[in-house]
Amino acid sequence: MSQEVSRHGGRQRYRAADADLVAWDSARRPKRCLLARNLKLQRIVAVKLKQDWSPQQIAGWLRDQYPGNPELWVSHETIYRSLFVQARGALKQELIGHLRSKRRIRRSRHATDRGLGRGDIADAISIRQRPAEAEDRAVPGHWEGDLVEGSRGTYIATLVERRSRFVILVKLSEKRTDVVVNALIKAVRKLPTTLRKSLTWDRGMELANHVQFTVATEVQVYFCDPYSPWQRGSNENTNGLLRQYYPKGVDLSSVSQAQLDAVARKLNTRPRKTLQWKTPAHILDSSVSTIH
């Protein structure tokens, strides 16, 4: 890293990066994110952002450059979150200025930089308290969830494992929280315990009974900030893929669980560019084998 930095200004750039760390560390949260804890990683990310690299490019480059050092890996989502939540003042404005979109991307225009409330969901735990291992997809068993809506108030639930992008589709008879939670409990209980760590959901009241879900499955639920679908990026992408089979406006009430399982099997055995052309099923199986 020192050779690369020296080509672009040497010690002067390092001094600037060190000054950046002071500003970055000034943000105090109940649980500091990965970039707030790893000074070397902070320094690398700050330098790359100033070279106009995108967060996606930085995340991919780090894994390629440091294949044997996971402590220097970070997801592009964590980089975005650090910019919009952890960073402050001049550093924040400077680094955001290097993003290709100068608008405050990855947050709703209706959202603010201040902490957002828990809405009407009792005992909701914020995504900001989600473990670091879930943030960076280092460990399997962390899921994202959502409802896909059809016509006439019909829904199916989607669960996506963050590391492998493995998807589970769950038939719902209606959107009431007791119906949704019981259906999710039934689906998650089929998983091995090593794959039951956390579930990230949006602010929908369909998961108001999240405590019941956690008691039954031992899976902790974390709730996204309002108007922040990017915080469930894998789930949003999968829902888009699902529209190939169930376009908007389709009545989902006649779709059976067997049909949903067949669609999920197609998605899980399809190679993904983001997985270096391996399939979600292969990645998940490999992860479970490694754990055992």
N, C-alpha and C positions, 0 to 999 in steps of 0.2 A: 504493500500500500504506500510506503514511504517513497518508493521510486516513482509511482504514478503521481503522487501529490507534488513531488519536486518538479515534474515537467510542467506543472501549471502554476508555478509561483513559489514553490518550495516553502521555506519557513514562514514567509508572510501569510500564505494560505493557511498553514497550520495554526498560526497565531489567531487568525480570524475564526477558524473552526473552533479553537479552544474558547474564544470569547463567546461563540454561539452556545457552547455547552452550558455556560453560566445562565444564559437566558432560558435555555431549554429546561434546566433543572429548577427554575424558579416556580414552575407550576407544581402545586402540591395537591395531590388527589388521595382519597382513601387508599387506592391501589394504583401505584404508578405503573404505567405501561412499559413494555419491553424497551423501547428507545429511551425512556427516562432512567432505566437501570443500567444500561450497557453503554458506557462512555465511548468505547472504541466504535461500536456500531453507530452511535449518534454522529460521530465525526465523519465516518464514511458516507452516511446518508446525506448529511448536510453538504459535503463537498459535491456529491453527485447531483443533488438538486440544483446547486449553483452552476453546474455544467449543463443544465436544462434536460437532465434525464427525467423520464417519467417514473413515478413510483413502481409501475409494473416492470420497467426496465431495470430499476435498481434491485428489486426483489429477485428477478431472474438471474441477474449478473452475480449477486451475492452467493446464490446457491451454486452457480457454476464456478466462481472464483474460489470459494471456500467449501468444497464438497465434504471435507472431514471435520468441519467446525460449525455445528448447528447453532452455536451461540452467536454467530455472525449472520444468521438467516433472519429475515423479517418479511412478513407479508405486505403487499402493497396496501391492504386495508389498514394495517397498523401504522404505516407511514402516513396515510391520509388522516387517521384518527389523531396521530401525534401533532400534525400540522394544525388541525382545527380545534383540538381540545387541550393538548399539553403545551404547545408553543404559545408564546406571548409576545406582544409588543413588536419591536423592530424586527426581531428574528422571524416572527410569524409572517409579517408583511413581505419581507424579503424573499423567504422561501416560497410562499404562495405565488409571488410574482414570477417565479421561474417555471411554474406549471403552465402547460400549454393553454389551458383555459384559465383566464385571469379572474373569472367569476368564482365565487366561493362554491366550488363543485362538491359533490358528494354530501351535501346537506340541503335540505329544503330551503327555499327562499323564505319560508315562514318560520324557520327555526332560528334560534339565537345561539351564541357561544356560551351562554350561561347554562348551568345545570338545568335539566328539564325534569318536570315533575313525573310522578308515577301514574298519573291519570286516575282512573277509577278502579284499578286493579289492586286489591288489598295485598299487602306484603310482597309487592313486586320487587325483584332484585334487578338492578340495572345491568346492562351489558358491560358497563365500565368496570364491574366487579368480576367479570368472567376471567377464568384462569388464563395465564399466558400460554399454556400449552394448547388451549383452544384457539387463541388468537392466531397462532402461527401454524396451525394444522400439523403440529409435530407428533401428536398422539391421536390415535383413532378413538372414536366413541363420542365425539362432540357433534351434535346435530343442529340443523336449522329447520324450522317448520313454518308452514303457512297453509292457508286455505285457497283453493282454486275455485272460482265461482262459475257456475253455468247459468242457464236461463231458469226462470221461475223459482229463484231462491234455492238452487241445488248446488252442492259443494262436494269436493273431495279434499282430503288433507294430504299434504306432501311433506315428507321428512327427507332431508339430504344430509349425509355424513360429510363433514367438512373436509376431511383429509382425502377421501377417495371419491367424493361426489356420488356415492352410492345412494340410490333413491328408494324410498318405500312409499307406496300410494295406499291411502286408507279410505274406504267408502264410508260416507256419512249419510245418515237418514235425515238429519237436519243440523242447524248451526248452534243449537243450545249448548251451553258450556258443559252440562252433564253428559250430553251425547258425544261431544267432541272429545272430552277428556277420557271417557270410558273406551272410546274407539282407539285413542292413542295408547292408553294403558295396555290394551289387548295386543296391539302391534308391537310395542316396545318390549313387552315381556317375552316375546319370541326370540329376542336378541340375546347372545351370550352376555354375561355380566361385564366382560371387558369392553363391550361396546355401549355401555350405559353410563355416560359421564355427565353430559349436559345437553340442554335443548335451548336454542335461542329462538324467540318468537317475537312477533310485532306486538302492538298494543291492543290487538283485537280482544274483545270481551269473551270470545269463545274459549279463551284459556283462563278465565277468571278463577276457575277451580284448580289452578296450577298446584296448590299445596297438596290436594288429593292425588294429583298425578305424581308428584315427587315422592309422597309417602308410599305409593303403590309400586313405583319403579326404581326409587333411589336415584333418579335423574333430576339434577337441579335445573330449574328453568330460569333463564335470563331474558329480560325484555329490552327490545331495541328502543332507542329514542324515537319520539313521534316524528313522522314524515321522513324516516331514514331507511328506505328499503335497501340501500347499499350495504347496511350492516348485516344483511342476510344475502350477500351477493350470490353465493352458490345456489341458494334456494330460488332466488329470482330468476337466475339463468335456467335452472331446471324447469321452472314453471313455464318459461318460454318454449323450451323443447317439448313440453307436454302438450302445448297447443297444436302441435302437428297432428296429434291424435284426437284431441278434444278442443276444437276451435271455440272462440268466444261465441256465446249465444246457444251452445248445445245444451240440451237438457241432460243433466248427469244422473238423474234419478234412476234411469234404466240401466246404467252401467253397473255390472256386477263386480264383486271383489276379485273373482277369477280373471275377469278382463283387465282390471287394474294391475293385477300381478303380472299378466302377460306383457303389458306395456312397460311396466317397471323392469322386467327381465330384458326387454329390448334395449332400454336406455342403459342398463347396467352392463350389457355386453357389447356396447358400442364404444370403439376406441375414441379417446379424447385428446385433442392437441395439448390441453393443459396438463395432461397426465403423461406426456411424452408418448402418446399414441397407445398407451395401455388402457385397459378397460377399468371402470369403477369396481367391478366384481373382482378383478385380478388384484387391484390395489388393496381392497378391503381384506381379501383372503390372505394376502401376503402380510398385512399388518397384524391380523389375528394370529397367524402362524408365528410371527416374530415375538409377539407377547408371550405365547405359550412356550 
